Every structure is written in structure tokens, then in C-alpha cells.
Amino acid sequence: MLQEFKAFVLRGNVLDLAVAVIIGAAFGAIVASLTDDLLMPLLAAMIGSPDFSSNFVLLGPIPDGYQGSLTDYAALKKAGAVMFGYGAFITKIVSFLIIAFAIFMIVRQANKMMPKPAEAPPAGPSEEVLLLRDIRDSLRK
């Protein structure tokens, strides 16, 4: 069983996949930083605030002993308040769309830089077609 596992792990596909996962995780951190540190602040400058998490509807009573702000979504959530947090959802959607667009642009650019595969010349007629043509020509004579 150990030999089978070793053969499985050392196959090219598994190693390629492992490298892809590691690079993907590192790339994810870069894109998250691009979103959080560069694009979301620009969005905040244009529309006022990129973080909509302070937009929520309190669905139940505030837990006993809660001393924090009534507009602090994270603190109310930690305290166990029942809320409809539509603002946090909107923030996640905006962040996802920015990340998806950034990845789209990178993949699009990478596809432009990759060499185009050479088109194979059209294949000639098959042997059967050539034989049928010979028969046809023989019959015409």
C-alpha cells in the first residue's frame, strides 16, 4: 500500500495540482490585498463607504448585559443578537465582484500572451475516398 501511495503522489498530475494550489493560495492573498487595500478605498472615496456592514435590521431584542454600540454589527453579532445583516452580504458581493473582475483581467491578459496553436492543414481525402474515386474513374472509361 505504501508503494501505491508513493506512486500516486509522485505522478505528474498530483504534483502539478499541489503546485497549483500553493500558487493559487498565494495569488488569492495578492488579489485580496488588491481588493482590500487598493480598490475598496477607491470605492470608498467615490461613494462614501465600501463597508456596508453597519446596515442591518435587528430582528430580536438586544441581549442582556450588552454595553456596546447599537450600530456595531460585529459587536451585536458577537453578543448573540438576532439580525438580518444585509450590509455585510452586500460588502461580500462587492468584494467578490472586484476579485472576479481582477482575475478575469489577469486571465484575459495571460491568454493574449500565450502563443496561438498552429492550425493543422486540412487533411487530404481518406484512402476509401481515393479508392472510390479510382473505381468511379474506371467505370467512366
Secondary structure, DSSP 8 states (H G I E B T S, - for coil): -HHHHHHHHTSHHHHHHHHHHHHHHHHHHHHHHIIIIIIHHHHHHHHS-S--TT--EE-S---TT--S-TT-HHHHHHHT--EE-HHHHHHHHHHHHHHHHHHHHHHHHHHHHS------------HHHHHHHHHHHHHH-
